[in-house]
Amino acid sequence: MANQNRQPIALISVHGDPTADVGREEAGGQNVYVRNVGEKLANLGWQVDMFTRKTDYDQLDIVQHSPYCRTIRIKAGPECFIPRDQLFAYMPEFLNSFQIWQNKQSIIYPLIHTNYWLSAWIGLELQKHSKIQLIHTYHSLGVVKYDSIAVLPAIAKIRLAIEKEILENADCVVATSPQEQESLRNLISSHGNIVLIPCGTDTDNFNHISQTAARLKLGFAKSEKIVLYVGRFDPRKGIETLLRSCAQILPDYRKDLKLIIVGGSSSNRADGQERERIEKILQELSLERQTIFAGQVGHQQLPLYYCAADVCVIPSHYEPFGLVAIESMACGTPVVASDVGGLKFTVLPEETGLLVPPKDINAFSQAIKRILNDELLAGKMKKQASASVNQNFSWKHIGIQLSDLYRRTLAQSIMKDPIVYMPELINAKDNSMLVIRKK
């Protein structure tokens, strides 16, 4: 049961389980976003329920993150992993399971925050039959993603239609970067309410420790030149570009060059084909001895890898935001990233990292070498990277912005006026009272 003194809200993330380790099949920034947003909103006085699809019979139905924040796994199709492009057929069952759970628990959610287009469909259906306030975060835009691939998936037409409908019909869409906001307006629809609130990172966990201490704990030598990749195995993540860039600079460093790849499933499942392709490229380039597959790394240990590295490379073909960039920078590690999407917002060129054209092997190799060779530049970036994240991208700061948006949106539902900031309408301490004060 929900706490009677707190306003219950629901975050829906159909395929992005908030408890999943980053780097596992299709687990990435969305999982981190939903979990951290939920936990920070609970700290700010909300009762937060995060709904996701159950993917394993042995999974707990409910994971309690804190007294007022929990992940709730509900049935939608077989209790096994299903690629996201094949999940839409099970959305009616997810919707039905959500409504049954809500009725059994006697909980009414006046505000629902959906994540990704699959969850958007759920929110739009709920909006048709109840007076919910609907907030949405895209995490990825089909119109941008499909522009970079030759063959569109069968679900593409449905996805594009839903992404347009959610922008035009949600009470508010949260864009995580100015670049995403621009894409929404120019490529999807000129209608709909958009608010810019970036993603964040856990600055209590991701912070700078000495490179020497981090390497000692992980067993890496002080003399090594460590290039780091963090993320899942997916062709769009551009790992091949990184490998070929490292092959170009290998003659300059030989035994001292170390490429560490963090992420990937623990078993040969959805991302196994891409991993096999990457391993073949490593053999072709004679990089096997220089490369370590670290696999999935827990949230508490991941900062050690960032701090041990000389540079973190994000060679994605497209990133709506790019959480890895701000995690790395929070740890004081410079970033070399593709000049795409939200990375153009989070990475400050020549200050916290370097931006290069996506898929440009020569540009990536030169940027990596520049950071590895220029101690003054690297030292300056380490200081500025950490300061930039702490100032602009802490989850606490992001949670406050989202909480304010929720309160304004709920106030709008009472006043029936356009969203205006009226903090006197809601008790900001616990979000439990919706009191209109007539003047």
C-alpha positions in Angstrom: 0.0 0.0 0.0 1.1 3.5 -0.7 2.0 5.8 2.2 -1.1 7.9 2.9 0.9 11.0 3.6 2.7 11.0 0.3 1.5 11.6 -3.2 1.9 8.4 -5.2 3.3 8.7 -8.7 4.2 6.0 -11.3 7.3 5.8 -13.5 6.8 3.3 -16.4 9.8 1.8 -18.1 8.6 -1.3 -19.9 12.0 -2.7 -21.1 14.4 -0.8 -18.9 14.4 -2.5 -15.5 15.6 0.1 -12.9 17.5 -2.7 -11.0 19.4 -4.0 -14.1 23.2 -3.7 -14.3 24.3 -1.3 -17.1 25.9 -3.1 -20.1 23.7 -6.1 -19.9 21.6 -6.8 -23.0 19.7 -3.6 -23.9 20.4 -2.2 -20.4 21.9 1.3 -20.5 21.2 4.9 -19.7 17.4 4.5 -19.4 17.7 2.0 -16.6 20.0 4.3 -14.7 17.8 7.3 -15.4 14.6 5.7 -14.1 16.2 4.3 -11.0 18.0 7.5 -10.0 15.0 9.7 -10.7 12.8 7.4 -8.7 15.1 7.4 -5.7 15.7 11.1 -5.7 12.0 11.9 -6.1 11.3 9.6 -3.0 13.9 11.6 -1.1 11.9 14.8 -2.1 8.6 13.5 -0.6 6.9 11.4 -3.3 5.7 7.8 -3.1 7.4 6.4 -6.2 6.4 3.1 -7.9 8.5 2.1 -10.9 6.9 -0.4 -13.2 8.8 -2.7 -15.6 8.3 -6.0 -17.4 9.2 -9.2 -15.6 11.8 -11.0 -17.7 12.6 -14.0 -15.5 10.5 -16.4 -13.5 12.9 -16.2 -10.6 12.9 -12.4 -10.4 11.3 -10.7 -7.4 7.9 -9.1 -8.2 8.8 -6.1 -6.0 12.2 -4.7 -5.2 12.2 -2.1 -2.4 14.9 0.6 -3.1 14.0 2.7 -0.1 10.9 3.1 2.2 9.1 5.2 -0.5 10.6 3.9 -3.7 10.2 0.4 -5.3 10.4 -1.4 -8.6 7.3 -3.4 -9.5 7.7 -6.1 -12.2 4.5 -7.1 -13.9 3.7 -9.8 -16.4 3.6 -9.0 -20.1 4.3 -12.0 -22.4 6.7 -14.8 -21.6 8.9 -14.3 -18.5 12.1 -14.2 -20.5 14.2 -11.6 -22.4 12.6 -10.3 -25.5 14.3 -7.7 -27.8 12.6 -4.3 -27.5 11.7 -4.2 -31.2 9.5 -7.3 -30.5 7.8 -6.2 -27.4 5.0 -4.1 -28.7 2.7 -7.1 -29.2 2.7 -7.6 -25.4 1.8 -4.0 -24.5 -1.9 -4.6 -24.1 -1.1 -7.3 -21.5 1.3 -4.9 -19.7 -1.5 -2.3 -19.6 -4.0 -4.9 -18.3 -1.5 -6.1 -15.6 -0.8 -2.5 -14.6 -4.5 -1.8 -14.1 -5.1 -5.0 -12.2 -2.2 -4.3 -9.9 -3.4 -0.7 -9.3 -6.9 -1.9 -8.5 -5.8 -4.6 -6.1 -3.6 -2.1 -4.3 -6.3 0.6 -4.3 -3.8 3.1 -5.5 -4.6 6.0 -7.9 -1.7 7.6 -9.7 -2.6 11.2 -10.7 0.7 11.5 -12.5 2.6 9.0 -14.7 6.0 9.5 -16.2 6.6 7.2 -19.1 10.1 6.3 -20.6 10.7 5.2 -24.2 8.0 4.8 -26.8 6.8 1.5 -25.6 5.9 3.0 -22.3 4.4 6.0 -24.1 1.8 3.7 -25.6 0.8 2.6 -22.1 0.6 6.2 -20.9 -1.5 7.3 -23.9 -4.0 4.4 -23.3 -4.3 5.3 -19.6 -4.8 8.9 -20.5 -7.8 8.0 -22.7 -9.7 6.4 -19.7 -8.6 8.4 -16.7 -7.6 12.0 -15.7 -3.9 11.3 -15.3 -1.2 13.9 -15.9 1.2 12.4 -18.4 5.0 13.2 -18.5 7.3 11.5 -21.1 11.0 11.1 -21.7 12.0 9.6 -25.0 15.6 8.3 -24.3 15.9 7.5 -28.0 14.2 9.0 -31.1 13.1 6.6 -33.9 13.3 9.3 -36.5 17.0 9.9 -35.7 17.9 6.2 -35.1 16.3 5.0 -38.4 18.1 7.7 -40.4 21.4 5.8 -39.8 20.3 2.3 -40.7 19.7 0.7 -44.1 16.8 -1.6 -43.3 14.0 -0.4 -41.0 12.5 -2.9 -38.5 8.9 -3.9 -39.0 7.9 -1.9 -36.0 9.3 1.4 -37.3 6.0 2.8 -38.6 4.2 2.2 -35.3 7.0 3.6 -33.3 7.2 6.8 -35.3 3.4 7.3 -35.0 3.5 6.8 -31.2 6.5 9.2 -30.8 4.5 11.9 -32.6 1.3 11.2 -30.6 3.0 11.4 -27.2 4.7 14.7 -28.0 1.4 16.2 -29.1 -0.8 14.7 -26.3 1.4 14.4 -23.2 1.1 17.1 -20.6 4.8 17.6 -20.9 7.8 16.0 -22.7 11.2 16.1 -20.9 14.0 16.6 -23.4 17.4 15.8 -21.9 19.5 18.0 -24.1 19.0 21.1 -26.4 19.9 18.9 -29.3 17.0 16.5 -28.5 14.7 19.4 -28.0 15.6 20.7 -31.5 15.0 17.3 -33.0 11.6 17.0 -31.4 10.5 20.3 -32.9 12.1 20.0 -36.3 11.6 16.3 -37.0 8.5 15.2 -35.1 6.0 17.9 -34.4 5.7 21.7 -33.8 3.0 20.9 -31.2 3.3 19.8 -27.6 4.9 21.1 -24.4 8.7 20.5 -24.0 10.8 21.2 -20.9 14.6 20.8 -20.9 15.9 18.8 -17.9 19.1 16.9 -18.5 20.1 13.5 -17.1 22.3 13.3 -14.1 24.8 11.1 -12.4 25.4 9.9 -8.8 28.1 12.3 -7.7 28.4 10.6 -4.4 29.4 7.4 -6.1 31.1 8.8 -9.3 33.8 11.0 -8.0 37.6 11.4 -8.4 40.0 9.1 -6.7 43.7 8.9 -7.6 44.5 7.0 -10.8 47.3 5.1 -8.9 44.8 3.9 -6.2 42.2 2.8 -8.7 44.8 0.9 -10.8 46.2 -0.8 -7.7 42.7 -2.1 -6.7 42.0 -3.3 -10.3 45.5 -4.7 -10.9 46.6 -2.4 -13.7 50.1 -1.2 -14.0 51.0 2.5 -13.5 52.8 2.6 -16.9 49.9 1.4 -19.0 48.0 3.8 -21.3 44.4 2.8 -20.6 41.5 3.4 -23.1 38.1 2.7 -21.6 34.7 1.8 -23.2 31.6 1.4 -21.1 28.3 0.2 -22.6 26.5 -2.6 -24.2 27.4 -4.5 -27.4 25.4 -2.9 -30.2 26.5 -1.9 -33.7 25.2 1.6 -33.1 27.6 2.1 -30.2 30.5 2.2 -32.6 32.8 -0.2 -30.8 34.4 -1.1 -34.2 35.4 2.5 -34.7 37.2 2.4 -31.3 39.0 -0.9 -32.1 40.3 0.4 -35.5 41.4 3.7 -33.8 43.3 1.8 -31.2 44.9 -0.3 -33.9 46.2 2.8 -35.5 47.9 4.1 -32.3 49.2 0.6 -31.3 52.7 1.2 -32.8 53.1 4.3 -30.6 52.5 2.4 -27.3 52.8 -1.3 -28.0 52.7 -3.2 -24.7 51.7 -0.2 -22.7 48.4 0.2 -24.6 45.4 -1.3 -22.8 41.8 -1.3 -24.1 39.2 -2.1 -21.4 35.6 -2.9 -22.5 33.1 -2.8 -19.7 29.6 -4.2 -20.3 27.8 -7.0 -22.1 25.6 -9.8 -21.0 26.9 -12.5 -18.7 25.6 -15.1 -21.1 25.5 -15.5 -24.9 22.1 -13.9 -25.5 20.9 -10.9 -27.4 24.2 -9.2 -27.7 26.2 -12.3 -28.4 26.3 -11.8 -32.1 27.8 -8.3 -31.8 30.3 -9.5 -29.3 31.5 -12.3 -31.6 31.8 -9.7 -34.4 33.9 -7.5 -32.2 36.2 -10.4 -31.1 36.8 -11.3 -34.8 37.8 -7.7 -35.5 40.2 -7.8 -32.5 41.9 -10.8 -34.0 42.1 -9.2 -37.4 43.8 -6.1 -35.9 46.0 -8.2 -33.6 44.6 -6.4 -30.5 43.7 -9.4 -28.4 46.6 -9.0 -26.0 45.8 -5.4 -25.4 42.1 -5.9 -24.8 40.3 -6.9 -21.6 36.6 -7.7 -21.5 35.6 -6.7 -18.0 32.0 -7.8 -18.4 29.2 -6.4 -16.3 30.5 -4.2 -13.5 28.5 -3.2 -10.4 27.5 0.4 -9.7 29.9 0.7 -6.8 33.0 -0.7 -8.7 32.4 1.1 -12.0 34.1 4.4 -10.7 37.3 2.5 -10.3 37.4 1.8 -14.0 36.8 5.4 -14.9 39.4 6.6 -12.5 42.0 4.1 -13.7 41.6 5.1 -17.3 43.5 7.8 -19.1 40.6 8.4 -21.5 37.0 7.2 -21.9 35.9 6.8 -25.5 32.2 7.0 -26.6 32.2 6.3 -30.3 28.3 6.0 -30.7 26.6 6.7 -34.0 23.9 8.4 -32.0 23.3 9.3 -28.3 20.2 11.2 -27.1 22.2 12.1 -24.0 25.1 9.9 -23.1 25.3 9.0 -19.4 28.7 7.4 -19.7 30.2 10.8 -20.6 29.1 12.5 -17.4 30.0 9.4 -15.3 33.5 9.5 -16.7 33.8 13.3 -16.3 32.5 13.1 -12.7 35.4 10.8 -12.0 37.8 13.3 -13.6 38.5 11.3 -16.7 38.6 13.1 -20.1 36.2 11.9 -22.8 36.6 11.4 -26.5 33.2 11.2 -28.0 31.2 11.4 -31.2 30.0 14.8 -32.1 26.3 13.7 -32.0 23.1 14.2 -30.0 23.4 15.0 -26.4 27.1 14.4 -26.3 27.4 17.9 -28.0 25.7 19.2 -24.8 27.5 17.2 -22.1 31.1 17.3 -23.4 32.8 20.7 -23.5 35.4 20.6 -26.3 38.9 21.4 -25.2 37.7 21.7 -21.6 36.2 18.3 -20.5 37.0 16.2 -23.5 37.2 16.2 -27.3 34.4 15.7 -29.9 35.0 14.1 -33.3 32.9 13.1 -36.2 31.2 9.7 -35.7 32.7 6.7 -37.5 35.9 8.7 -38.3 38.7 6.3 -37.3 41.5 8.8 -38.0 39.8 11.5 -36.0 39.3 9.2 -33.0 42.8 7.9 -33.1 44.3 11.4 -33.2 42.0 12.6 -30.3 42.9 9.6 -28.2 46.6 10.1 -28.8 46.3 13.8 -28.0 45.0 13.1 -24.5 47.4 10.2 -23.9 50.4 12.4 -24.9 49.5 15.8 -23.6 49.8 15.7 -19.8 48.9 19.4 -19.4 45.8 19.1 -21.5 44.7 15.9 -19.7 45.3 17.5 -16.3 43.2 20.5 -17.2 40.4 18.4 -18.4 40.4 16.2 -15.3 39.8 19.2 -13.1 37.2 20.9 -15.4 35.3 17.7 -16.1 34.6 16.9 -12.5 33.6 20.5 -11.7 31.3 20.7 -14.7 29.4 17.6 -13.7 29.0 18.6 -10.1 27.7 21.9 -11.1 25.3 20.8 -13.8 24.5 17.1 -13.7 24.0 15.8 -10.2 20.9 13.6 -9.7 19.9 15.6 -6.7 19.7 18.7 -8.9 17.8 16.9 -11.6 15.4 15.4 -9.1 14.5 18.8 -7.8 13.8 20.0 -11.3 11.6 17.0 -12.1 9.8 17.3 -8.7 9.0 21.0 -9.5 7.7 20.0 -12.9 5.4 17.3 -11.4 4.1 19.8 -8.9 3.4 22.4 -11.5 1.7 19.8 -13.7 -0.5 18.6 -10.9 -1.3 22.3 -10.1 -2.3 22.8 -13.7 -4.7 19.8 -13.5 -6.6 21.7 -10.7 -6.4 25.2 -12.2 -7.1 24.1 -15.8 -4.6 26.8 -16.9 -1.3 26.6 -18.8 1.6 25.4 -16.6 2.9 28.1 -14.3 5.2 27.9 -11.4 2.9 28.2 -8.3 4.7 26.5 -5.4 2.0 27.6 -3.0 -0.5 25.2 -4.5 1.4 22.1 -3.3 3.2 21.3 0.0 6.7 21.2 -1.3 7.9 19.3 1.8 6.0 16.1 1.3 3.9 16.7 -1.9 0.8 15.4 0.0 -1.5 18.5 -0.2 -3.1 20.0 -3.2 -4.6 23.2 -1.7 -5.8 26.1 -3.8 -5.4 29.3 -1.9 -7.8 31.9 -3.3 -6.6 35.5 -3.3 
